[in-house]
Amino acid sequence: SHVQNVWELGDEIRMRILSGIGSAFELAINNPAGMVALVEAVEVYERAAESFEKKRKETSEESDRLRFTNMRAAALEQLYQDFEMRGVEMFRGVHEQAADVAEEEDAENTQFNAVLKAATELVTEIDIVKHQMSPCFAPHWHVEALWSSCVAHVCSNHIVQQIGGPDGQNLPELTITQLLELVAWVEYFRETIEETFPEVAAMRDSKKTYFEERPDLFAGDKRTVNMKNATDSLAWVNNMLWEVHRLAQEEFLVRSRSQTDEWLDKVYGSETVKNQSSEGKLTTSLCEDVFSFSSVQLRTIRERLSKKSDALILAVCVILSHMRSKQVHSRNNFLQDLETCCAASNDFTRMSEKCEDMMSELLSQCEFSDDMIATLEASSNELMGVYSSDAVYSARSVHIYVFDPIEEEIGTRLFEQGWEDDMVENDLAISLVRTLEDFHDDLEHYMDDFMVVKSVMSLMSATVIFYAKCLLMRAEKHRNNKRPYFGDVKTALDRMTGDIKVMREYFEGLVPKMPALKKNIEKDFEILSTIHELMSIAAKLSVSEAEDFILVLQKRVRDVGITKHIVGDLWHLVAPTDERYVWELVESMEEQLVAIAPVDDALALEVNDRSYVKGLRLDEMAVKLYVKSRRNRPIKATAVENIVKNWRTTWAAGAEEEGEEEE
């Protein structure tokens, strides 16, 4: 009877304790003292049982009829079941709600979002269990391991169901926002689990899979949690979900690329709104159109991913990379005339600044590793570099549109008979300078000061090349091998001296406002002074040695073939009977010329680089003239063919364009 009473008392105590344990979550939160007392009751019962067992062994008494309830084992099992049911109930509510809206078109999206929301709440409670519930229990109860294992098992199963299995069959059906939220949830889960159980972070393999069954956390001694099994199951879920993370991230990045390209195609393909500030600066809506989209896209990504997320960095780099690619392929579409060049230069400058601001804001709001920051900065620097380079390119490209009217009005008259006979005041050079002055006023009105300097430098180089080209074109036109092109060579050379002086003084007058011009004036106008001196030598009007100035010319063009052609043309203009002599002279100097100024191996790369502005180099201009030349020169045809072949290799793009224009 006494033993029966003890058993009944034990059952009653067990039922009361398990009843309390069954609502342990709420009890620990709402009445932690009550939870502590309940756990202590279990522990007291366990100690009593252990004491009795010890005493029985010491006295060798037979007490098979009396046995104690394994109270802690029952309590742990009940706690585990309660935890699991808490997770199951949360997801059951989600599915019931989804069933209610099954008729709606957005039912699947609603269910996915609800599953993630439920999973997030459960993971959030890991922290609650760790800091509020676990202190109510003895350490060997490992309450946080019980709760985390349940959360991992239940959440992973529901999420894997939503995405069509662990290989993510349904990921392409998710929206880009849902992909982001899935990536963010897995990162949140991983961070929480690895922070709570640091040993899990190092476990990249687990002994078994846990899809169909919940982990057995009481293998062996039922009175304690088997932490080996617990950490193994957590590691498996952690690794399995990280593979889901990889798949979702890849799908998200693919979608981001597509979305970015689609928007950029729309922005760059649409006609931009043209604006002019009160100061006269020209811009378009391109900068605002591009960065309004990218800012919204980045903000959406940033709001959904953690501040440390690698996926955030990857997404940003993808967006920046595609912005760069679109800019690279679309720049020239904006350069249609002088005003659009100025507007583009201002736009691209603003885009570089906008990119820098956007990245500064992102870095200030996130917590990336040094490696990730370096990756992001490299990507953003590439984009800013393209924008800045394109701003300069646009500013320098204005020379094309400035010299279009100059070619028509002045180029056709320069070095003609009227120029030689009538232009005693260097009228054409003065007209050229006045045209430049008018355009310079426009540039100052339309562009920022820094870019105006870039434009003026370009215009100075273009002026020199234009003047030299007009002269060499007269050599092509002159087919008499006995008489000079000019009626009076000395007069023509005097005219050239006056023209060069007028043009040079114009640019020297700009130096006080643009000090950066000074170092380039001597360099650019050296071309014209060298040409003038060679012509003077050919006409026997100078005592200088031709070899000295041939060397100077070679240093500028770094191509013996071009040097031969230019020198030959200059002799053809003023002393055609000596043209063969000078060709032979240059040929005899070939070894010396190559030694002093060898062929520039990097030239082909330079001229085909997208930052290269065409029309500003003497060698480029000369090649474009000579590949089309029909004038007979004192050189074997095969030699000419070899020279031209070399030119076409180096100046392929330019030669092809010229060929297309000619056709």
C-alpha positions in Angstrom: 0.0 0.0 0.0 2.8 2.4 0.9 4.6 1.6 -2.4 1.4 2.1 -4.3 0.9 5.5 -2.6 4.5 6.5 -3.6 3.9 5.5 -7.2 0.6 7.4 -7.3 2.3 10.4 -5.7 5.1 10.2 -8.3 2.6 10.1 -11.1 0.7 13.0 -9.7 3.9 15.0 -9.4 5.0 14.1 -12.9 1.6 15.1 -14.4 1.7 18.4 -12.6 5.3 19.1 -13.5 4.8 18.1 -17.2 1.7 20.3 -17.3 3.8 23.2 -16.3 6.6 22.2 -18.6 4.1 22.0 -21.4 3.6 25.7 -21.2 7.2 26.5 -20.3 7.6 29.1 -23.0 4.9 31.4 -21.7 5.7 30.6 -18.1 9.4 31.5 -18.5 8.5 34.8 -20.1 5.6 35.8 -17.9 6.6 34.2 -14.6 10.3 33.3 -14.6 10.3 32.7 -10.8 7.5 30.1 -11.3 9.6 28.5 -14.1 12.6 28.4 -11.8 10.6 26.7 -9.1 9.2 24.2 -11.5 12.6 23.2 -12.8 13.9 23.1 -9.2 11.1 20.7 -8.4 12.3 18.4 -11.2 15.8 18.6 -10.0 14.8 17.9 -6.4 12.9 14.8 -7.5 16.0 13.7 -9.5 18.2 14.2 -6.5 15.9 12.2 -4.3 15.8 9.4 -6.8 19.6 9.4 -7.0 19.9 9.5 -3.2 17.6 6.5 -2.8 19.4 4.6 -5.5 22.8 5.3 -3.8 21.5 4.3 -0.4 20.0 1.1 -1.8 23.3 0.1 -3.3 25.1 0.8 -0.1 22.8 -1.3 2.0 22.3 -4.0 -0.6 18.6 -3.8 0.0 16.3 -5.3 -2.5 13.8 -2.7 -3.6 12.8 -3.9 -7.0 9.2 -3.1 -6.2 10.0 0.6 -5.7 11.1 2.7 -8.6 11.2 6.4 -9.2 9.8 8.2 -12.2 12.5 9.5 -14.5 11.3 13.0 -14.0 13.9 15.0 -15.9 13.7 12.7 -19.0 10.0 13.1 -19.1 10.3 16.9 -18.6 12.9 17.2 -21.4 10.8 15.1 -23.8 7.7 17.2 -23.0 9.7 20.4 -23.4 10.9 19.2 -26.8 7.4 18.3 -27.9 6.1 21.6 -26.8 8.8 23.5 -28.7 8.1 21.5 -31.8 4.3 22.1 -31.5 4.9 25.8 -31.1 6.7 25.9 -34.5 4.2 23.6 -36.2 1.3 25.7 -34.9 2.8 28.8 -36.3 3.2 27.4 -39.7 -0.2 25.7 -39.6 -1.7 29.2 -39.2 0.2 30.3 -42.2 -1.1 27.5 -44.4 -4.6 28.0 -43.2 -4.4 31.7 -44.0 -3.0 30.8 -47.4 -5.9 28.4 -48.0 -8.4 31.3 -47.3 -6.9 33.3 -50.2 -6.3 30.4 -52.5 -8.7 31.9 -55.1 -6.6 35.1 -55.3 -4.0 35.5 -58.0 -1.4 36.4 -55.5 -2.0 33.4 -53.2 1.4 31.7 -53.8 3.2 35.0 -53.1 1.2 35.5 -50.0 2.0 32.1 -48.7 5.7 32.4 -49.4 5.8 35.8 -47.6 3.9 34.4 -44.7 6.2 31.3 -44.4 9.2 33.6 -44.3 7.5 35.8 -41.7 6.8 32.8 -39.5 10.3 31.5 -39.9 11.7 34.9 -38.9 9.6 35.0 -35.8 10.8 31.5 -34.7 14.5 32.4 -35.3 14.0 35.6 -33.4 12.8 33.6 -30.5 16.1 31.7 -30.3 17.5 34.9 -28.8 14.6 35.1 -26.4 15.1 31.5 -25.3 18.8 32.1 -24.8 18.5 35.2 -22.7 15.1 35.0 -21.0 14.2 31.3 -20.8 17.5 29.5 -20.5 18.5 31.2 -17.3 15.4 29.6 -15.6 16.8 26.1 -16.3 19.9 24.3 -15.1 22.7 24.4 -17.8 22.5 20.7 -18.5 19.0 21.1 -19.8 20.4 22.9 -22.9 17.1 24.6 -23.5 18.5 26.8 -26.3 19.7 23.6 -28.2 16.2 22.1 -27.9 14.5 25.2 -29.2 17.1 25.9 -31.9 16.9 22.3 -33.2 13.1 22.5 -33.4 13.3 25.8 -35.2 15.9 24.6 -37.6 14.0 21.4 -38.4 10.5 23.0 -38.8 11.7 26.2 -40.7 14.0 24.4 -43.1 11.3 21.9 -44.1 8.7 24.6 -44.8 11.2 26.8 -46.7 12.5 23.9 -48.8 8.9 23.0 -49.6 8.3 26.6 -50.8 11.3 26.7 -53.2 10.6 23.2 -54.7 13.2 21.2 -52.9 16.8 21.7 -51.8 17.8 22.3 -55.4 15.5 25.3 -55.6 13.2 24.2 -58.6 10.8 27.0 -57.8 13.3 29.8 -57.3 12.7 31.2 -60.9 9.0 31.7 -60.0 9.8 34.0 -57.0 9.8 37.7 -57.4 13.1 39.6 -57.0 11.9 40.9 -53.7 11.2 37.4 -52.4 14.6 36.2 -53.5 16.1 39.0 -51.6 14.1 38.2 -48.5 15.0 34.5 -48.8 18.7 35.4 -49.0 18.3 37.7 -46.0 16.4 35.1 -43.9 19.1 32.4 -44.5 21.8 34.9 -43.6 19.8 35.8 -40.4 19.4 32.2 -39.5 23.0 31.4 -40.1 24.2 34.3 -38.1 21.9 33.5 -35.2 22.8 29.8 -35.1 26.5 30.3 -35.4 26.5 33.1 -32.7 24.5 30.8 -30.3 26.5 27.7 -31.2 30.0 28.8 -32.3 31.1 25.2 -32.9 28.5 24.8 -35.7 30.4 27.5 -37.8 33.3 25.0 -38.2 31.1 22.0 -39.1 30.7 22.0 -42.9 29.7 18.3 -43.0 27.2 16.4 -40.9 26.7 12.7 -40.4 23.2 12.3 -41.7 20.3 14.2 -43.2 17.3 15.4 -41.2 14.6 16.0 -43.8 12.0 13.5 -42.7 12.5 13.2 -39.0 13.3 15.5 -36.2 16.7 15.0 -34.6 17.0 12.5 -31.8 18.3 14.7 -29.0 18.0 12.1 -26.2 20.0 9.2 -27.6 21.7 7.4 -24.7 20.9 8.9 -21.4 17.4 10.2 -21.7 17.9 12.6 -18.8 20.3 14.8 -20.7 20.4 16.4 -24.2 22.8 14.7 -26.6 24.6 17.8 -27.7 26.6 15.9 -30.3 23.4 15.0 -32.1 22.0 18.5 -31.6 25.0 20.3 -33.1 25.2 17.8 -36.0 21.6 18.5 -36.9 22.0 22.2 -36.6 25.1 22.0 -38.8 23.3 20.0 -41.4 20.4 22.5 -41.6 22.9 25.4 -41.6 24.8 23.9 -44.5 21.8 22.8 -46.5 20.2 26.3 -46.2 23.5 27.9 -47.2 23.2 26.0 -50.5 19.7 27.3 -50.8 21.2 30.8 -50.1 23.7 30.3 -52.9 21.0 29.2 -55.4 18.7 32.1 -54.4 21.6 34.5 -54.6 22.5 33.4 -58.1 18.9 33.7 -59.2 18.7 37.1 -57.6 21.9 38.3 -59.3 20.7 37.0 -62.7 17.4 38.9 -62.2 19.2 42.0 -61.0 21.4 42.0 -64.2 18.3 41.6 -66.3 16.4 44.3 -64.5 19.3 46.7 -64.5 19.9 46.1 -68.3 16.2 46.6 -69.0 16.1 49.9 -67.2 19.4 51.2 -68.5 18.3 50.3 -72.1 15.1 52.4 -71.5 17.0 55.3 -70.0 19.8 55.4 -72.5 17.4 54.7 -75.4 15.0 57.5 -74.5 15.4 61.1 -75.4 16.7 63.0 -72.4 15.3 66.3 -71.2 17.6 69.1 -72.0 18.2 71.8 -69.3 20.2 75.0 -69.0 20.9 76.6 -65.7 20.6 80.3 -64.9 24.4 80.5 -65.5 24.0 78.9 -68.9 25.5 75.5 -68.1 24.0 72.7 -70.3 22.8 69.4 -68.8 20.3 66.7 -69.6 18.2 64.4 -67.4 20.5 61.5 -68.0 22.2 61.7 -64.6 18.9 61.9 -62.7 17.3 59.1 -64.8 20.2 56.7 -64.3 20.7 57.3 -60.6 17.0 57.6 -59.6 16.7 53.9 -60.7 20.0 52.7 -59.2 19.4 54.5 -55.9 15.9 52.9 -55.6 17.3 49.5 -56.5 20.2 49.8 -54.0 17.9 51.0 -51.3 15.5 48.1 -51.9 18.4 45.6 -51.6 19.9 47.4 -48.6 16.6 47.4 -46.7 16.2 43.7 -47.1 19.7 42.4 -46.5 21.8 42.6 -43.4 24.5 45.3 -43.1 27.2 42.6 -43.4 25.7 40.7 -46.3 28.1 39.6 -49.0 25.0 39.3 -51.3 24.6 43.1 -50.9 28.1 43.7 -52.1 27.7 41.3 -55.0 24.4 42.9 -56.0 25.9 46.4 -55.9 28.9 45.3 -57.9 26.6 43.7 -60.5 24.6 46.9 -60.8 27.7 49.1 -61.0 29.3 46.8 -63.6 26.3 47.0 -65.9 26.0 50.7 -65.5 29.7 50.9 -66.6 29.0 48.6 -69.6 26.0 50.6 -70.7 28.0 53.8 -70.4 30.9 52.4 -72.4 28.7 51.3 -75.3 26.4 54.4 -75.3 28.7 57.4 -74.7 29.1 58.5 -78.3 25.4 58.5 -78.9 25.3 61.7 -76.8 28.0 63.6 -78.8 26.1 64.9 -81.8 27.2 68.6 -81.9 28.9 71.2 -79.8 26.0 71.7 -77.3 25.4 68.0 -76.8 29.2 67.5 -76.2 29.1 70.2 -73.5 25.9 68.8 -71.9 27.4 65.3 -72.0 30.6 66.5 -70.3 28.6 68.1 -67.5 26.3 65.1 -67.2 29.2 62.6 -67.0 30.9 64.7 -64.4 27.8 64.8 -62.3 27.3 61.1 -62.7 30.8 60.4 -61.3 30.1 62.6 -58.3 26.7 61.0 -57.8 28.3 57.5 -57.9 30.8 58.6 -55.2 28.0 60.0 -53.0 26.0 56.8 -53.4 28.9 54.6 -52.4 29.8 56.8 -49.4 26.3 56.6 -48.2 26.2 52.8 -48.6 29.5 52.3 -46.8 28.4 54.6 -43.9 25.3 52.5 -43.4 26.8 49.0 -43.7 29.3 46.9 -41.9 31.4 45.2 -44.5 34.7 43.4 -44.1 37.9 45.0 -45.4 38.0 42.6 -48.3 34.4 43.4 -49.3 35.0 47.1 -49.0 38.0 46.8 -51.3 35.8 44.9 -53.8 33.1 47.5 -53.7 35.6 50.4 -54.0 37.3 48.7 -57.0 33.9 48.3 -58.7 32.7 51.9 -58.0 36.1 53.3 -58.9 35.9 51.7 -62.3 32.5 53.2 -62.9 33.6 56.7 -61.6 36.7 56.4 -63.8 34.6 55.7 -66.9 32.3 58.7 -66.1 35.2 61.0 -65.4 37.1 59.9 -68.5 34.0 60.3 -70.7 33.5 63.8 -69.3 36.9 64.8 -70.5 36.5 62.9 -73.8 33.2 64.8 -74.4 34.9 68.1 -73.6 37.8 67.4 -75.9 35.5 66.2 -78.7 34.1 69.6 -79.3 37.0 70.3 -81.7 35.2 68.1 -84.3 32.2 70.5 -84.4 34.2 73.6 -84.0 36.4 72.8 -87.1 33.5 71.7 -89.3 32.6 75.3 -90.3 36.3 76.3 -90.2 37.1 73.5 -92.7 34.4 74.8 -95.0 35.1 78.5 -94.8 38.9 78.5 -94.3 40.3 75.1 -95.2 39.3 75.4 -98.9 41.1 78.8 -99.2 44.2 78.3 -97.1 47.5 78.0 -99.2 45.6 78.8 -102.4 46.7 81.6 -104.7 44.5 84.2 -103.0 46.0 83.4 -99.7 49.5 83.8 -101.1 48.8 87.0 -103.1 46.2 88.9 -101.1 46.3 87.8 -97.5 49.0 90.3 -96.5 47.4 90.7 -93.0 47.0 87.0 -92.5 43.3 87.4 -92.9 42.4 83.7 -92.9 44.4 83.0 -89.7 42.7 86.0 -88.0 39.3 84.7 -89.2 40.2 81.3 -87.7 41.1 82.8 -84.4 37.9 84.9 -84.3 35.9 81.8 -84.9 37.7 80.1 -82.1 37.0 83.1 -79.8 33.3 82.8 -80.6 33.2 79.1 -79.8 35.3 79.7 -76.7 32.7 82.1 -75.4 30.0 79.4 -75.9 32.2 76.8 -74.1 32.6 79.1 -71.1 28.9 79.6 -71.0 28.0 75.9 -71.4 30.6 74.0 -69.4 32.4 73.9 -66.1 35.8 75.8 -66.1 37.9 72.7 -65.7 36.3 71.1 -68.8 36.7 74.3 -70.8 40.4 74.1 -70.3 40.3 70.5 -71.7 38.3 71.8 -74.7 40.7 74.6 -75.4 43.7 72.3 -75.2 42.0 70.1 -77.7 41.2 73.1 -79.9 44.8 74.2 -79.9 46.0 70.7 -81.0 43.2 70.7 -83.6 44.3 74.1 -84.9 47.9 72.9 -85.5 46.7 69.7 -87.2 44.2 71.5 -89.3 46.9 73.9 -90.6 49.3 71.1 -91.3 46.7 69.0 -93.0 45.7 71.9 -95.4 49.3 72.3 -96.4 49.9 68.5 -97.0 46.6 68.4 -99.0 48.1 71.0 -101.4 51.1 68.7 -101.9 48.7 65.9 -102.9 47.0 68.3 -105.3 50.3 69.5 -106.8 51.3 67.1 -109.7 54.1 69.2 -111.2 57.5 67.7 -110.4 59.5 70.6 -111.8 57.9 73.8 -110.4 57.0 74.7 -106.8 53.3 74.7 -105.8 53.6 78.4 -104.7 54.1 81.2 -107.1 56.6 82.8 -104.8 58.0 80.5 -102.1 59.4 83.2 -99.9 56.1 85.0 -99.9 54.3 81.8 -99.0 56.7 81.1 -96.2 56.3 84.7 -94.9 52.5 84.2 -94.9 52.9 81.0 -92.9 55.1 82.8 -90.4 52.4 85.4 -89.9 49.6 82.8 -89.7 51.5 80.8 -87.1 52.2 83.9 -85.1 48.5 84.9 -85.1 47.3 81.5 -84.0 50.0 81.1 -81.3 49.4 84.5 -79.8 45.7 83.7 -79.5 46.4 80.7 -77.3 49.2 82.5 -75.4 46.6 85.2 -74.5 44.5 82.6 -72.7 47.4 81.5 -70.5 46.6 84.0 -67.6 43.2 82.4 -67.3 44.4 78.9 -68.1 47.9 78.4 -66.9 47.8 74.7 -67.8 47.9 75.7 -71.5 51.4 77.1 -71.3 53.3 73.8 -71.3 51.3 72.6 -74.3 51.7 75.7 -76.5 55.4 75.1 -77.2 54.8 71.4 -77.8 51.9 71.8 -80.3 53.3 74.7 -82.2 56.7 73.0 -82.5 55.0 70.9 -85.3 54.4 74.0 -87.4 57.7 75.7 -86.7 59.4 72.4 -87.8 57.4 72.2 -91.0 58.2 75.8 -91.7 61.9 75.4 -91.2 62.1 72.3 -93.4 60.3 74.1 -96.2 62.8 77.0 -95.7 65.7 74.6 -96.0 64.2 73.0 -99.1 63.8 76.5 -100.7 67.4 77.3 -99.8 66.1 80.1 -97.5 67.6 78.7 -94.4 71.2 77.6 -93.5 69.9 75.0 -91.0 70.7 71.4 -91.6 67.7 69.3 -92.9 68.8 66.3 -90.8 68.3 68.2 -87.6 64.7 69.0 -88.3 64.0 65.6 -89.8 65.0 64.2 -86.4 62.6 66.7 -84.7 59.8 65.6 -86.9 60.6 61.9 -86.3 60.4 62.4 -82.6 56.8 63.6 -83.0 55.5 60.9 -85.4 57.9 58.0 -84.3 57.4 56.4 -87.7 60.0 56.6 -90.4 57.4 56.0 -93.2 55.3 58.9 -92.1 58.5 61.1 -91.7 59.5 60.2 -95.3 56.1 61.1 -96.7 55.8 64.4 -94.8 59.3 65.6 -95.6 58.9 64.5 -99.2 55.6 66.5 -99.5 57.2 69.6 -98.1 60.0 69.4 -100.7 57.4 68.7 -103.3 55.7 72.0 -102.5 58.7 74.2 -102.7 61.5 72.3 -104.4 60.0 69.3 -106.3 63.1 68.6 -108.3 64.9 67.8 -105.0 62.2 65.4 -103.7 64.1 62.3 -104.7 67.2 63.6 -103.0 65.3 64.2 -99.7 63.7 60.8 -99.8 67.1 59.2 -100.1 68.4 61.5 -97.4 65.7 60.3 -95.0 66.3 56.6 -96.0 70.0 57.1 -95.2 69.1 58.3 -91.8 66.6 55.5 -91.1 68.8 53.7 -88.5 69.4 56.9 -86.7 65.8 57.9 -86.8 64.6 54.6 -85.4 67.3 54.7 -82.7 66.2 58.2 -81.5 62.5 57.7 -81.8 61.6 54.0 -82.3 58.1 52.9 -83.2 55.7 53.2 -80.2 54.7 49.6 -79.5 51.7 50.9 -77.4 50.4 53.2 -80.1 47.9 50.6 -81.5 46.5 50.1 -78.0 46.3 53.9 -77.4 44.6 54.9 -80.6 42.0 52.1 -80.1 41.4 53.0 -76.5 37.9 54.5 -76.0 39.4 57.6 -74.3 41.4 58.4 -77.4 40.1 61.5 -79.1 40.6 61.3 -82.9 41.9 64.2 -85.0 44.5 65.6 -82.6 47.7 63.8 -83.7 50.0 64.6 -86.6 50.7 60.9 -87.4 47.0 60.0 -87.4 46.2 62.9 -89.8 49.1 62.0 -92.1 48.2 58.3 -92.3 44.6 59.1 -93.2 45.9 61.3 -96.0 48.5 58.9 -97.3 46.5 55.7 -97.3 44.3 57.4 -99.9 47.1 59.2 -101.7 47.3 58.8 -105.5 50.4 61.0 -106.0 53.5 59.3 -107.5 56.4 59.5 -105.2 60.1 58.8 -105.8 59.8 55.4 -104.1 59.1 51.9 -105.4 55.5 50.8 -105.3 56.2 47.7 -103.2 57.9 49.9 -100.6 54.8 52.1 -100.4 52.6 49.1 -100.0 54.6 47.8 -97.1 54.5 51.2 -95.4 50.7 51.5 -95.9 50.3 47.9 -94.6 52.0 48.8 -91.4 49.9 51.9 -91.0 46.7 50.0 -91.5 47.8 47.6 -88.7 48.4 50.4 -86.2 45.6 52.8 -87.3 43.0 50.1 -88.3 40.0 51.9 -86.9 40.9 55.3 -88.3 41.8 53.9 -91.7 38.6 51.9 -91.9 36.4 54.9 -91.0 38.1 57.0 -93.6 37.6 54.3 -96.2 33.9 54.2 -95.4 33.6 57.9 -95.7 35.4 57.9 -99.0 33.1 55.3 -100.4 
